[in-house]
Amino acid sequence: MNYEKVLKYLKKVELKGIRLGLDNTKKIISHFPFDLMGTRFIQVAGTNGKGSTAHFLVSILQAAGKKVGLFTSPHLHDVRERITINKVWISKTDFSTCATKVKKISEDLLKKGIITDIPTFFEYIFLDSLYYFLSEKVTFVILEVGLGGRLDATSAITPDISVITGISFDHTGILGKRIKDIALEKAGIIKKGVPVVCGCSVHSTANSAIKKKAGELNAPFYNVFDSKNRLEVQDRQNGYCCRYFTESDSYRFDVYLNGRHQTRNAATAVKVVQLLNAMGFDIPKESIYNGIKTNRIPARIEILETSPPVILDGSHNLESTRALKDFLEQKKKNRLTLIFGVLEDKHYRPMVRVLLPYIKNVILTEPISKRALPAERLIPLFKKHVKKHIRISIKKNPGDALETAKQWQKEILITGSFYLAGEMRKIIMQGG
């Protein structure tokens, strides 16, 4: 299949929705014409921070001269963003080749009754990425978990290190309504004897649940932050100067991603690298410093120097919105024009309340998704909490929302959904 045909096929597959489970994925991988033994895998789960931590790891390992594959989701503009080697997207040709190979293997196994169904959209992209990384003989593969952990397709692989960043409320309809339940779903990535790095606060319910699960599986457990592992952060005008102290060493690094929470994600990556060095990999401190310093990720409190300026952030749950709020507070941002759109299954009410103190104007819009919350349903919430002098407008089309916001001549904040951030970023980059 050529690239266009592959995309058309994947679109049909996507319409079938998600199906959690590992059996089919494991069987398909076992029929790949590659040996996984020569590749090192790091699996990263968590409610927030897993994507940024994965990117920090890629940057550090790449700075050390390693060939590093990254599988991540969702994408902002192009599905090929999800599959990179040393931060370069997979080519259309390679994407098509790998997708065609995976499709043929899957259909053959289905005919033989070895698997019960073709892969879901997420499983297809994951399998395509794995086929590509193995064919390109990468040294490391960083796998960002898509949803939860226990039944996520990425858990079909046994990693060399399991990483769990932070736990908060998201996807509660699937993962559970209590932090302990969500933590246990994330802890489902833990494999027998495989080291676990945990970025949750040391006395939290999530940390206790994850540590207990690791103990049950004889998996060595490492906190990123506790009495023996601490992070010191000094704010700078354009970033953060950090010192991270562990039991056996200390590390200095500068973070240039916006938001203090990114320093915790960077420290989590450093803890993982410390474990890799204990396993025999030679990753120097210079690579840690350079990798973190040069790491950039779009739509994570990204400042776009347009007129007026735009703060673009993919926050879509309360915890990530609080991190955005902390940045606005730190940088004394206020009287912003908020463009807000959200998916209907998100806990958006507390997100709105957190942001409103910094807002002068509100434009409600809708992410391009079948799960988008109709913008008019947000009106009662905003009217209940905003002051009378705040203007509220509805522009369902994101492009129209941006044009209206520009006319109001206030710095623009776009948030509420990763899908909205992706669409808005594309419009802005195309000169909209």
N, C-alpha and C positions, 0 to 999 in steps of 0.2 A: 504494500500500500504506500502511496505517496503521502506527504504531510497533510494535505487537505483531507484526504480520505480517512487518515488516522483520526484527525480531529472530529470528523463527522461521526465516525464509529464510536469514539469516546463520549461524544455528546449523547448518543443513544444509550450507552451504558450508564451514563450519569443519571438519566431519567428514572432508572430502576431504583435509585436510592442507595442507602448504606446497608450493609449486612455484616455485623461484627462476628468475628470468628477467625481461627488460625489454620484450621485443618487443610482447606483448599490451597491456601498460600504456601504452606510448608511443602505440600506435595508438588506444587508447580516448581518451587525453588529446587527441590531434590532432582528434578529433571532438567535443570539448566546444565549446559555443557562446560561448567566451570567448577573448580574446587574453591570453596570458601576459606579453606584453612590458612591461606597466605595473606588474608586481609584482616585488618583490625577494625572492629566495630565499636562505636560508642553510641548508645541510645539515650536520648534526652527527652524526658517527660516533665510535665508540670502544667499548672493552669496558666501562669504568666512567667515569662522569662526564658522559656525553653528555646524559642527561636533565636533570641539574642545570644544566649549562652552557646548555642550551636554555631552561630556565626563567629563568636569570639574564638571558639576552638579551631575552626577552619583557618582563621587569620593567624593564630599562633603557630599551628602546624605548618601552614604554608610558608610562614616566615622562617621556619626551621628547615625549609627545603623539601618538605614532604608533598606527595601527590595526594590530595584530599578530595573525596567525593562528599557532597552534601545533599541529602534529601530533606526537603522542608515543605511546609504547606501552611495556609493556602497561598496562591500567587496573587500578585497585584495586577499585572497586565497580561502576562503570557504564561501558559502552562509550563513552558520550558524553564521558567525561573525555579521550579521545584527541583530541578536536577542540574547540579553544577559540579565541575571539577576545578579546584582552585579558583572558585568564584566566577568561572566562565560558564554560561548556559550551554546545555547540550545543543548541538546543531539540529536543524530541522531534519537533515538526512539521518543523523544518528538516532534521533527520536523516533523517526518513522521505522528505521531498521529494527530497533529494539522492540518497539510496540508490535511490529509484524511478527517477530520471533516469539514474543510472549503470547500473542494471540494464537499462533499455530500450536505451540506447546499446550496451551490451555484447552483448545478445541480437540486436540488429539486425546488428552487425558479425560475430557468429558465424554467423548465417544466410547472410550474404554471403560467408563464407569469408575475411574480412579478418583475423580473429583465430582462434586454434585452440581456445580453451577460455574458459569464463567465468572472471572473476578469482577468486583465492583469497580467504579471509577477510581477510587483511592487506591485499591489494591493493584489495579493496572499500572497507575503511575509509579507506585512503589516498586512493583516488579520490573517495570521498564528501567527505573533508576538502578536497581540492583544488577540487571543484565548489563547495563552500560558501564557501571563502575567495575564490574568483574572483567568485562572485555577490555577495558582500558588499564587494567592492572594497577589500580590505585593502592596506596599503602594503608590509608585510613578511610573509613566511611562513617560519617556522622549522620545519624538517623533521628530526625525530629518526629516524635510521636504525633499522630494526627488527633486522635480523640481518646482520652482516658489512658489506657496502657495495657491492661490485662488482655483485651481482645483486639487491640490495634494490630494492623497488618505488620507493622515494624517489629512486633514481638515474635514474629516467626523466626527471627534471627537470634542467636545467643550471642550477646555482645561481650566485649572484653571488660567494659565498664558500663554500669547503669547510672544514670544521672536523673535526679528528681529536683527541680528548681524550687518553686513555691506552690502552695496549694491554696486556692480560694474557690468561691462559688462560680461555677459555669457549667453549662450542659447538665443541669441538675435533673432534668427529665430522664437522662440516660445514666449518669454517674452516681446519682443519689443526692439527697437534700441535706445531708450532714457532712461536715468537713472530714470526719473519720471515714465515711463511706467513699467520698471522693479520693481521699488519700490512699485507701486500700485498692481502688481501681488503678490509680497511678502506680502503686507499689506492685501491681501485677506484672510490671516489666522485670522485676527482680528474678534472677535465675540462680539456681543452686551454685554456691561457691563463687559467684561473680561479684566483685566489689561494687558497693553502692555509695555514691556521693550525694548527700542530701543538703539542699540549700534552705530548707525550712528552719524557722526559728527554733532554737534548741528545746524550749519548754512547751512548744505548741502541740496540740492534739495530732496534727498531721505528722510531725516529727516522731512522736511516740508510736503511731500506727506503722509508719514506714520502718522504723528501727526494729519493731517487734517482728514484722514480716521478714526482714533481713535475717534476724536471729533464727527464725524457723527454718530458713533455707541455708544456714551456715554461710551467709554472704557477708564478707567484711564490710563494716559500716563506717562511713566517714562523714562527720559534720563539716560543713563549710564554715559555720559560725558557732562557736561555743567558747568556753573559758580558755581553751588552748589555741583557738583559731579566731583571730579578730581582724577587723578591717577598719582602718583609719582613713577618713576622706576629708580633703580640704577643697572647698569650692574655689574655682577660678572663673575668670570672666567667660571663657569659652570651653570649659571642661572641668575635670575633677582630677586632682593629684591624689594618688592612693598609695597606702602601704598596707600590705596584707601579711600578717604574721601567723605562721603555723607552729606546730610543736617543734619542727626540726629546721625551719628556714624562714626567711622573710623575702618579700618581693615588692618592688616599687614599680608602679605603672601609671600611665595617664589615660583617662577615658574621655573621648571627645564626642560620644553619643550624648544627646540631651537627656537629662533626668538622672537624679542621684541613684535611682534603682538600678541603673545600668552598671554601677560600680559593684553591686552585689552579683550581677550576672557575670561580670568580668572575673571576680574573685572565685566564683564557682568554676569557671573554666580553668583558672590557675590551679585550683585544687585537683581537678582532673589531670592536668599536665604533670603535677607533682606525682600522682599515682603512676602515670605512664613512665616517668623517669625511674620510679622504683621498680617497674617491670623491665627496665633495661633500655628504654629509649633515651636518646641523648638530645633533649630539647633545652637549649641554653636559655638563661634568663634574658639575654638580649632579644631572643625570638619572642618571648612572652611580652616584653616591653614593646617591641616594634609591632607585633601582631595586634595587641590591644589598641595601641595608639592609632593605627591605620584603619581599624574596623569601622565601616559605615553601613548602615542598614536603612533603606527607605521606609517612610511611613511610621517610624518610631520617633515621635515628637520631632519630626523633620521640619526645619525652617526653610521655606522657599522664598528667596529674595525677589518677590514680585512687587507690584504696586497695586494695592497695599500688600504688605508681607502676609504670608500664609504659614500658620502652624498646622502641620498635617500629622494626624496621629490615628493609628488603627485601634485604639482602645475600644473594647467591646464588653467589658465587665467592670464591676465596681473597683476591684483592686487595681487594675491598670488605669482606670480613670482617676483614682486617688494619686497614682504616680504622676499623671499628667497635671493634676491640681497642684502637687508639690512643686513641680517645675514652674507653673504659672506664678505661684507664690514666691518662689526663689528669685525669679526674674522680674517680679513686680509687674506682671502682665494683667491689665484690666481693661474694662470698656471695650471688649472684643466683640466682633460680630461672629456669632456661633452658627455654623452650618451643621445641623445634627440629623442623622438618619441611623436607624437601628433595625436589627432583625427582631421579629416578634417574639422569639423564644428567649430573649435576653432579659436580665433584670435591669431594665433601663431607668426605672423611677429613681433609685438612689444615685445613679450616674448623673442624672439631670440635676439633682439637688446639690451634688458636689461641685458642679461646674458653674452654677448660676451666679455666685458672687463675683465672677470675673467677666460677666457678659453685659453688653449694652444693647445688642440687637440679636434676634433669633430668626434664622431661616430653617424651616423644617423641610426635609427632603426624604427621598427613599433610595436605599442602596439597590443596585441592580441585582436582585435576587428574588426568587419566588417566595422566600421567607421574610421579605421586607415588611416591616410594620407600616401600614398606611399612615401617612404623615398627619392626617387630620385627627388620628387617635391620640396624638401627642398634645394637641391643643389644650384640653382640660388640665393636663398635668402642668404645663408651662404657665397657664393662667393662674393656677392655684398658688404657684410658688414665686412668680416673678413680680417685680415692682411695676407700678402702673406706667412708668416712663419707658419701659423696655418695649421695643417694637417686636412684634411676632408676625412672620409671613410664612406662607406655604408655597414652595416651588418644588413640585414632585420630581421634575427633571434636574439632576445634579448640575448640568451645565447652566440652566436658568438660575439655579440657586447661586452659583458662583458669580454670574453677571450681576445679579441683584446686590450681592455682598460687596462687590467692587464699587458700586455706586454710592454706598454708604461711607466709604473712605475711612474705615476703621480696620485695624489689623484683624485678620480672619483666622478663626479656629475651626478646623474641620475634624470631626471625630464622631464616634458612636459605632462604627463598623469598619472592619478591615476591607470589606467589599466596597464601601463608600470611599474609603481612602484611596483604594486602587483606581477607581473610576475617576475621582477628582484629580489624582496625580497625573493620569493620562491626559485629561483635558488641559491641565496647566502646562504640562510639558509640550503639548502641541500648540501652545500659544493662546489657550483659552482664558 
